[in-house]
Amino acid sequence: MAPLWDFSEQLIYQILSVPFAVLFYYLTTRGYLTLVQRYLYLTAGGILLAVVSMGWYSTVLFASVLISTSVIHLVDSRRVHLCACTVLMFWQSLWHAVLLHKLHWHHAQPVDPRCLVMMSSLMLLTQRVTSVSMDVEDGKVILPPGIKERLHISNLLPFICYNLSFTSMLGGPLCSYNHFLSFLLHIQQHPPPSPLSRVFLRLSWVAAIEGFKCILMFILQISSANLNYFHSLQGALWMWNLSLFLKMSYYSHWAVSECLNNAIGLGYRGNLQDGSSKSWNGLSDGELWTTETSCRLSEFTRMWNGTTAAWLRRLVYQRCKAWPLVLTFGFSALWHGLYPGQVAGFALWAASVKADRHIHRYLKPRVTSPWRRKTLTSLSWIQTQMTIACVVIAIEVWHASLWFYCIRCLLKPPLLKWFAPLNLGHPTINTQWNIPSGSLTKEVTAAGKLMAPLVA
């Protein structure tokens, strides 16, 4: 079993940043930091974290911040979003092309993990900047008067801090620009409660997820040797186990990112509607239980990586009059770099969401009895899990034979056979997909190291 440090460097960097986030909370709420010093604290921490985690690749990120700052503050508000989105997507796609060239045409040269961390941060930067550009275009963000005639560092510092803050350097969730500035401005006058208990719970949850991942990896290593000789049900369970292992990396990453934001006080929503409890879930990309128990694929899609899903909906889906679903998933694939597995995974995801809508629209008025509704809900949950399993496996562990094996399991869900008398007692099938279990185990292990954000 790989050691934790080798297994998830990115996760470790974020965990090591938590004490500095807690220190920021106490220094700020007790009046030791002015507003400018708060900006400088978060920005300096982000620069240091970028240099440590990315090495010289951090210069690419810093150059991107300078480019985006110039575009946002110099281009007219009516054209700023189109300009910012075009420039950043071109710059990001250029680096994706370099990485794709290294991955698929230079197999002998291992890709530097620091480059992967940089790419993940560059994608998050594109997300934040385009969010601001949409706010400027919609009039939700007003630039300081006179800034276009003369640039002052005091005017640029909030935007630079928003993009270089160490709390969002290596992971989401996406926080709006107005909310971020309002939080830093009013944290001393209206401080949230101490985040220590929340931080402890989140870190404990991350430890539990990582422990569960080790168990899943052990099961995968044992069972992969006999993959070509599994029953259909065994193959589906193995595929679900593999996808669950890969998804755990996302939940762990989201939890520690949420914890890092909570540590400085971000994400606190105060009393809930009933006034009986408080919530730290103001910034969250998704909870394991609520997401994994979704019984419809479209519902799962909205919950998975929630802030990114909302960003894509606003950026693409709501702006497209024709083929909004296809264009949204297409842009998502472009944002992720158009790697072969991502193209296949997002294409399958888009087609499955479309089919899910039509199927449930057709079945809902025809399924009236309670037991039929429960049966439909159960089958829908299984089909959702199998579909997402194929998507995640295609994106994270692109192996053609493995993916076609998953598609076969998806098109023939084992539970459906239990309701078809003709398929009872189905014999063992030697599928002979010729999946090399040794290399597959290495690919699965590598996939868990640095998880870039996956969108809905």
LINFEN-V237033 format. One record per residue. N is the residue number from 1. SS is DSSP state (H for helix, E for strand, C for the rest). OMEGA is omega in whole degrees, -180 to 180 (* if undefined). BURIAL is # if it has 9 or more other C-alpha atoms within 8 Angstrom, else .. Layout:
N;SS;OMEGA;BURIAL + N;SS;OMEGA;BURIAL
This chain:
1;C;-177;. + 2;C;177;. + 3;C;-175;. + 4;H;-178;. + 5;H;179;. + 6;H;-174;. + 7;H;-176;# + 8;C;179;# + 9;H;-178;# + 10;H;179;# + 11;H;-180;# + 12;H;178;# + 13;H;-180;# + 14;H;179;# + 15;H;179;# + 16;H;179;. + 17;H;-176;# + 18;H;179;# + 19;H;179;. + 20;H;176;. + 21;H;177;# + 22;H;178;# + 23;H;177;# + 24;H;-179;# + 25;H;-176;# + 26;H;177;. + 27;H;-177;# + 28;H;-177;# + 29;H;178;# + 30;C;171;. + 31;C;-179;. + 32;C;-178;. + 33;C;172;# + 34;C;-179;. + 35;H;179;. + 36;H;179;. + 37;H;175;. + 38;H;176;# + 39;H;-177;# + 40;H;180;# + 41;H;-178;# + 42;H;-179;# + 43;H;179;# + 44;H;177;# + 45;H;179;# + 46;H;178;# + 47;H;180;# + 48;H;180;. + 49;H;180;# + 50;H;-179;# + 51;H;-178;# + 52;H;-174;. + 53;H;-175;# + 54;H;-177;# + 55;H;-178;# + 56;H;177;. + 57;H;178;# + 58;H;178;# + 59;H;176;. + 60;H;179;. + 61;H;-180;# + 62;H;177;. + 63;H;178;. + 64;H;178;# + 65;H;179;# + 66;H;178;. + 67;H;-178;. + 68;H;178;# + 69;H;179;# + 70;H;-178;# + 71;H;-176;# + 72;H;-173;# + 73;H;-178;# + 74;H;-178;. + 75;C;179;# + 76;C;-174;. + 77;C;-179;. + 78;C;-179;. + 79;C;-172;# + 80;H;-177;# + 81;H;180;# + 82;H;-179;. + 83;H;-179;# + 84;H;-179;# + 85;H;-179;# + 86;H;-177;. + 87;H;-176;. + 88;H;179;# + 89;H;176;# + 90;H;-180;. + 91;H;180;. + 92;H;-180;# + 93;H;177;# + 94;H;179;. + 95;H;173;# + 96;H;180;# + 97;H;177;# + 98;H;-180;. + 99;H;178;# + 100;H;178;# + 101;H;179;# + 102;H;-175;# + 103;H;-170;# + 104;H;180;. + 105;H;177;. + 106;C;-176;. + 107;C;-177;. + 108;C;-179;. + 109;C;179;. + 110;C;180;. + 111;C;179;# + 112;C;179;. + 113;H;179;. + 114;H;176;# + 115;H;178;# + 116;H;177;# + 117;H;178;# + 118;H;-180;# + 119;H;178;# + 120;H;179;# + 121;H;178;# + 122;H;176;# + 123;H;179;# + 124;H;177;# + 125;H;176;# + 126;H;179;# + 127;H;-178;# + 128;H;-177;# + 129;H;178;# + 130;H;174;# + 131;H;177;# + 132;H;-179;# + 133;H;176;# + 134;H;178;# + 135;H;178;# + 136;H;180;# + 137;H;-179;# + 138;H;180;. + 139;C;179;. + 140;C;176;. + 141;C;179;# + 142;C;178;. + 143;C;179;. + 144;C;-178;. + 145;C;177;. + 146;C;-175;. + 147;C;-179;# + 148;C;178;. + 149;C;-178;. + 150;C;-178;. + 151;C;177;. + 152;C;180;. + 153;H;179;. + 154;H;177;. + 155;H;-178;# + 156;H;-173;# + 157;H;179;# + 158;H;-180;# + 159;H;178;# + 160;H;178;# + 161;H;179;# + 162;H;-176;# + 163;H;-178;# + 164;H;-180;# + 165;C;-177;# + 166;C;179;# + 167;C;-179;# + 168;C;-177;# + 169;C;-174;# + 170;C;-180;# + 171;C;178;# + 172;C;0;# + 173;C;-179;# + 174;C;177;# + 175;C;-179;# + 176;C;-178;# + 177;H;180;# + 178;H;-179;. + 179;H;180;. + 180;H;-180;# + 181;H;179;# + 182;H;179;. + 183;H;-179;# + 184;H;-179;# + 185;H;-172;. + 186;H;-176;# + 187;C;-180;# + 188;C;-180;# + 189;C;-179;. + 190;C;-176;. + 191;C;171;# + 192;C;178;# + 193;C;-179;. + 194;C;-177;. + 195;C;-173;# + 196;H;-179;. + 197;H;178;. + 198;H;179;# + 199;H;179;# + 200;H;180;. + 201;H;180;. + 202;H;179;# + 203;H;176;# + 204;H;178;. + 205;H;177;# + 206;H;179;# + 207;H;179;. + 208;H;179;. + 209;H;180;# + 210;H;176;# + 211;H;178;. + 212;H;177;. + 213;H;178;# + 214;H;177;# + 215;H;179;. + 216;H;180;# + 217;H;178;# + 218;H;179;# + 219;H;-180;. + 220;H;-179;# + 221;H;-180;# + 222;H;-172;. + 223;H;-175;# + 224;H;-177;# + 225;H;-176;# + 226;H;-174;. + 227;H;-176;# + 228;H;-176;# + 229;H;-179;# + 230;C;163;# + 231;C;176;# + 232;H;180;# + 233;H;178;. + 234;H;179;. + 235;H;179;# + 236;H;179;# + 237;H;178;. + 238;H;180;# + 239;H;179;# + 240;H;178;# + 241;H;179;# + 242;H;180;# + 243;H;179;# + 244;H;177;# + 245;H;-180;# + 246;H;180;# + 247;H;179;# + 248;H;178;# + 249;H;177;# + 250;H;-179;# + 251;H;178;# + 252;H;179;# + 253;H;179;# + 254;H;-178;# + 255;H;-179;# + 256;H;176;# + 257;H;176;# + 258;H;179;# + 259;H;-179;# + 260;H;176;# + 261;H;178;# + 262;H;-177;# + 263;H;176;# + 264;C;178;# + 265;C;180;# + 266;C;176;# + 267;C;180;# + 268;C;-177;# + 269;C;179;# + 270;C;-179;. + 271;E;174;# + 272;C;-174;# + 273;C;-180;. + 274;C;178;. + 275;C;-175;. + 276;C;-177;. + 277;C;180;. + 278;E;-175;# + 279;C;173;# + 280;C;-175;# + 281;C;-180;. + 282;C;176;# + 283;C;-177;# + 284;C;177;# + 285;C;177;# + 286;C;176;# + 287;C;-175;. + 288;H;-173;. + 289;H;-177;. + 290;H;-179;. + 291;H;-175;# + 292;H;178;. + 293;C;177;. + 294;C;-175;# + 295;C;177;# + 296;C;-178;# + 297;H;179;# + 298;H;177;# + 299;H;177;# + 300;H;-178;# + 301;H;179;# + 302;H;-177;# + 303;H;-176;# + 304;C;-178;# + 305;C;-166;# + 306;H;-177;# + 307;H;176;# + 308;H;177;# + 309;H;178;# + 310;H;178;# + 311;H;179;# + 312;H;179;# + 313;H;-180;# + 314;H;-175;# + 315;H;-172;# + 316;C;-169;# + 317;H;-177;# + 318;H;-178;# + 319;H;-177;. + 320;C;179;# + 321;C;180;. + 322;C;178;. + 323;C;-177;. + 324;H;-179;# + 325;H;-179;# + 326;H;-179;. + 327;H;178;# + 328;H;179;# + 329;H;177;# + 330;H;177;# + 331;H;177;# + 332;H;178;# + 333;H;178;# + 334;H;179;# + 335;H;179;# + 336;H;174;# + 337;C;178;# + 338;C;173;# + 339;C;-175;# + 340;H;-179;. + 341;H;180;# + 342;H;177;# + 343;H;179;# + 344;H;-178;# + 345;H;-179;# + 346;H;176;# + 347;H;177;# + 348;H;-179;# + 349;H;-179;# + 350;H;180;# + 351;H;-178;. + 352;H;177;# + 353;H;178;# + 354;H;179;# + 355;H;179;. + 356;H;180;# + 357;H;-179;# + 358;H;-178;. + 359;H;-178;. + 360;H;176;. + 361;H;179;. + 362;H;-173;. + 363;H;-172;. + 364;C;180;. + 365;C;-177;. + 366;C;179;. + 367;C;-172;. + 368;C;-176;. + 369;C;-178;. + 370;H;-176;. + 371;H;177;. + 372;H;177;# + 373;H;179;# + 374;H;178;. + 375;H;179;. + 376;H;178;. + 377;H;180;# + 378;H;179;# + 379;H;179;# + 380;H;178;# + 381;H;-180;# + 382;H;180;# + 383;H;176;# + 384;H;180;# + 385;H;-180;# + 386;H;179;# + 387;H;179;# + 388;H;177;# + 389;H;178;# + 390;H;-179;# + 391;H;-177;# + 392;H;180;# + 393;H;178;# + 394;H;-176;# + 395;H;-172;# + 396;H;-179;# + 397;C;-177;# + 398;C;177;# + 399;C;-170;. + 400;H;-179;. + 401;H;179;# + 402;H;-177;# + 403;H;178;# + 404;H;174;. + 405;H;179;# + 406;H;179;# + 407;H;178;# + 408;H;178;. + 409;H;-180;# + 410;H;-177;# + 411;H;178;. + 412;C;-179;. + 413;C;-174;# + 414;H;-176;# + 415;H;179;. + 416;H;-179;# + 417;H;180;# + 418;H;-180;# + 419;C;180;. + 420;C;-175;. + 421;H;-178;. + 422;H;-177;. + 423;H;180;. + 424;C;180;. + 425;C;-179;. + 426;C;-175;. + 427;C;177;. + 428;C;-179;. + 429;C;174;. + 430;C;-173;. + 431;C;178;. + 432;C;175;. + 433;C;178;. + 434;C;179;. + 435;C;-180;# + 436;C;-174;. + 437;H;-178;# + 438;H;180;. + 439;H;179;. + 440;H;179;# + 441;H;178;# + 442;H;180;. + 443;H;179;# + 444;H;178;# + 445;H;-180;# + 446;H;-178;. + 447;H;-179;# + 448;C;-174;# + 449;C;-177;# + 450;C;-176;# + 451;C;174;# + 452;C;-177;. + 453;C;175;. + 454;C;-175;. + 455;C;-179;# + 456;C;*;#
